[in-house]
């Protein structure tokens, strides 16, 4: 899994997670209320702090909800199924890989468009 999309440090703020995942803070807070597996810790100031594992889970949820078009309930069931089968970590890695490929394709398309304008 290309973990280099997630800067190597111990804890991440909600703003950093939003930047990496392309989600809004209110979406992350809502998902926390809907998915028991997504429970970031809070620091002494009461701010959410995410670990790499939770960021990968957010990416998996984003993939299930936005790309696979699962409902919240369907995504909850899918997470439970993956957890029972011991495939949750692998599914999160695959989702992040897919998101990385999608992002690279978009960047390549944008670059081609930019170069086409310069001709």
ABEGO torsion letter per residue (X at the ends): XBAAABBBBABBBAAAAAAAAGBBAAAAAAAAAABAABBBBBBAAGBBBBBAAAAAAAAAAAAAAAAAGBBAAAAAAAAAAAAAAGAAAAAAAAAAAAAAAAAAAAAAAAAAAAAAAAX
